[in-house]
Amino acid sequence: MHHLTPQEVMELKEELIKLRNSIIARAEEQIRDPSNVAFEGGDEIDRANIETERYLSLQRIKTRELRLLRKIDYALMKIENGTYGICEACGALIPFERLKARPVTTMCINCKELEEEGET
């Protein structure tokens, strides 16, 4: 982590922890607060459809959040072992500005663009 100052590393680590805590707090709130379930009229089939849609939507959100939590934990592990901020594809140093914008990134901008081009 020689290209990042200790202050920059601390700032990024705090941002990652804050983001992680926010995701966990939101998930806990959704579990605790059933008030977002309201059925306005309709028959049993309508209510079942609404509940199914709500469940599927919640699952998509949870899957996305779980993926992000894994990326955050991975970034925090990399900070601890001294490999944070190094592109996993080419070994280049990832600039602080990119890490600040996307602290869970594992690739420099060039490698990320090449990866995205390959996906199209």
Backbone torsions as a table, in degrees:
resi	resn	phi	psi	omega
1	MET	NA	30.0	-177.3
2	HIS	-66.0	-21.2	-179.9
3	HIS	-84.8	-13.5	177.1
4	LEU	-106.4	137.6	176.9
5	THR	-74.6	158.3	176.2
6	PRO	-56.7	-34.8	178.5
7	GLN	-66.6	-40.3	178.6
8	GLU	-65.7	-42.4	178.5
9	VAL	-61.4	-45.0	-180.0
10	MET	-62.5	-42.4	178.9
11	GLU	-61.0	-45.2	179.7
12	LEU	-67.4	-40.1	178.5
13	LYS	-62.6	-44.3	178.4
14	GLU	-62.6	-39.5	178.7
15	GLU	-63.8	-43.3	178.3
16	LEU	-62.3	-44.4	-179.8
17	ILE	-65.6	-40.8	178.4
18	LYS	-62.0	-44.6	179.0
19	LEU	-63.2	-43.3	178.9
20	ARG	-60.2	-47.9	-179.7
21	ASN	-62.9	-37.0	179.2
22	SER	-64.5	-44.6	179.5
23	ILE	-62.7	-45.4	-179.5
24	ILE	-64.2	-42.9	179.9
25	ALA	-62.7	-41.4	178.6
26	ARG	-63.1	-43.4	-179.8
27	ALA	-63.8	-43.3	178.5
28	GLU	-63.1	-38.2	179.4
29	GLU	-65.5	-41.6	179.1
30	GLN	-63.9	-35.9	179.4
31	ILE	-70.3	-41.4	-176.1
32	ARG	-75.9	-29.6	-169.4
33	ASP	-105.1	94.4	178.9
34	PRO	-80.9	4.4	-175.1
35	SER	-67.0	-15.4	179.3
36	ASN	-81.3	8.1	175.4
37	VAL	-105.4	109.9	178.9
38	ALA	-138.7	131.7	178.7
39	PHE	-112.7	113.5	179.6
40	GLU	-100.7	99.3	176.9
41	GLY	66.0	-162.1	179.7
42	GLY	81.1	162.6	-180.0
43	ASP	-93.8	-173.8	-177.4
44	GLU	-61.0	-36.8	-179.9
45	ILE	-66.2	-43.7	177.3
46	ASP	-59.8	-45.6	-179.6
47	ARG	-64.7	-38.7	178.2
48	ALA	-65.0	-41.3	178.0
49	ASN	-63.5	-43.1	178.7
50	ILE	-61.7	-45.4	-179.1
51	GLU	-65.5	-39.2	178.2
52	THR	-63.7	-45.9	178.2
53	GLU	-61.0	-42.5	179.7
54	ARG	-62.4	-44.3	179.3
55	TYR	-61.9	-47.4	-179.3
56	LEU	-63.3	-40.2	177.8
57	SER	-62.9	-45.0	179.1
58	LEU	-62.9	-38.6	178.6
59	GLN	-63.4	-42.3	178.8
60	ARG	-61.8	-43.6	179.0
61	ILE	-62.9	-46.4	-178.2
62	LYS	-62.8	-40.8	179.0
63	THR	-62.3	-43.9	178.4
64	ARG	-63.2	-45.0	-179.2
65	GLU	-66.2	-38.4	178.3
66	LEU	-64.1	-41.5	176.7
67	ARG	-60.4	-43.9	179.8
68	LEU	-65.7	-40.5	176.9
69	LEU	-59.9	-41.0	178.5
70	ARG	-63.6	-41.8	178.3
71	LYS	-64.3	-39.5	178.9
72	ILE	-64.3	-47.6	179.7
73	ASP	-61.2	-37.8	178.6
74	TYR	-65.3	-44.4	178.2
75	ALA	-61.9	-42.5	178.6
76	LEU	-63.6	-37.8	176.7
77	MET	-64.0	-42.3	179.3
78	LYS	-64.2	-36.3	175.6
79	ILE	-60.7	-46.2	-177.7
80	GLU	-64.0	-37.3	-177.2
81	ASN	-94.9	4.8	172.9
82	GLY	82.3	16.3	-179.8
83	THR	-111.7	7.0	-179.5
84	TYR	-69.1	139.1	177.4
85	GLY	87.3	12.0	177.1
86	ILE	-115.4	125.3	-178.0
87	CYS	-60.2	128.7	-179.5
88	GLU	-76.4	-13.9	-179.4
89	ALA	-91.4	-42.7	-174.3
90	CYS	-123.6	-9.0	179.2
91	GLY	84.6	2.6	179.4
92	ALA	-70.9	156.2	176.2
93	LEU	-79.2	131.1	179.8
94	ILE	-87.5	124.8	-177.7
95	PRO	-61.6	148.4	179.0
96	PHE	-53.3	-41.0	-177.6
97	GLU	-59.6	-39.7	178.0
98	ARG	-69.4	-42.2	178.3
99	LEU	-64.5	-36.2	178.8
100	LYS	-65.2	-41.2	-179.7
101	ALA	-72.2	-35.0	-177.8
102	ARG	-143.2	81.4	-173.1
103	PRO	-65.1	-13.9	179.0
104	VAL	-94.0	2.5	-177.3
105	THR	-64.5	146.2	178.0
106	THR	-119.5	2.8	-177.2
107	MET	-131.9	149.2	171.7
108	CYS	-69.6	166.8	-175.6
109	ILE	-63.2	-37.8	-179.5
110	ASN	-63.2	-46.7	-180.0
111	CYS	-67.2	-36.7	178.5
112	LYS	-64.6	-43.0	178.4
113	GLU	-63.4	-42.0	177.3
114	LEU	-61.8	-41.1	178.2
115	GLU	-62.1	-44.0	-178.7
116	GLU	-67.8	-35.7	176.2
117	GLU	-62.6	-37.2	179.4
118	GLY	-69.4	-20.7	-179.9
119	GLU	-81.3	-17.1	-177.1
120	THR	-88.0	NA	NA
